[in-house]
């Protein structure tokens, strides 16, 4: 009985931490249309990360590095007082998610 209770408690604890992270899979309201044209090869993950970093900087985010992480863009952003902090952004809208 104690083993079952411990297993359930562990499962609930893990589920709670998984739900606490940023959510970039939520659809934003409105109509979404996408299409594309491809010439040449596909983007590598490094190319995509550099593109995301460039787009964040264009939006005024002082990021030093950006990478895809669990459906979000994880960026390391310089703080005004010095140091860096990790921030998450939606990959389609480049808006910050919490």
N, C-alpha and C positions, 0 to 999 in steps of 0.2 A: 504494500500500500504506500509506503514511504517512497519507493522508487517511482511509482506512477505519479505521485504528487510532485516529486522533484523534476521529472521529465516534463510535466505540464507547466511548471513554473519556469523552467528553462525555455520552453517553446514560447511562452508568453513574453518573456524578457527579450528574446531574439526578435520576435515579431514587432514588439514596441520600438526597438531601436531601428528596425528597417523602415518603419513608417515615419520616423523622426527626421529623415534626411530631406534634401531638396527634391522637389517633384518637377521634372521637366517633361513628363509624359502627358500632362494635362493639356487638352486642346483648348486653344483660346477661342472665344466666340467669334462668329462671322463666317464668311465664305472663304475657303482655301482652295486655290487653284495652283497647280504646279505643272510645269512641263520643262523639258530641257533638250539641249542639243549637245551631243558629245563628239568632240574631234580629238583624236589621239587617245592616250591611255587614261586610266582612272587616277584619281588623286590618291596619294599615299596618306597614311595617318599623319606624317610630318607636314605634308602640304596642307592638309586640313587644319592642323594646329596653328600653322603660320598664318593661314587665312583668317582663322578666328581671332588670333592675336591682333592682326591688322584691323579687323572690323571693330574690336573692342577699343583699340586706341583711337580710331576714327570717332567713336562715340564719347571720347573723353575719359575713358578708363585707363589709368596709369598702370597697366599690367606689364609684368616682366616675362610671364610665361603663361600659356594657355594649352589645355588638353581636354579631350573628351573623357568624361568620368560619369558612369552610370546614367547616361542619357543627357547629361548637362555639360556645359563648358565650365571646367574648373580653371579659374584664373588666379594667379598670385599677384596681388595688387599692392603697390607701394602705399603705405600710410603716410599722412602729412607729417607726423612727428618722427618718422623713421621706422624702419622695419617693413614687413609685409604681412598681409593677411590673405587667407584663402576666401574667394567669393565664387558663387555659382551663377551662371547665366543660362537663359533658355537658348537653345541652338538655332531656333527659327527667328526669334524676335530680338535676341541679344539683350533682353531685359533681365535685371538681376532677380533671382529667386532666392527665397529664404527657407 
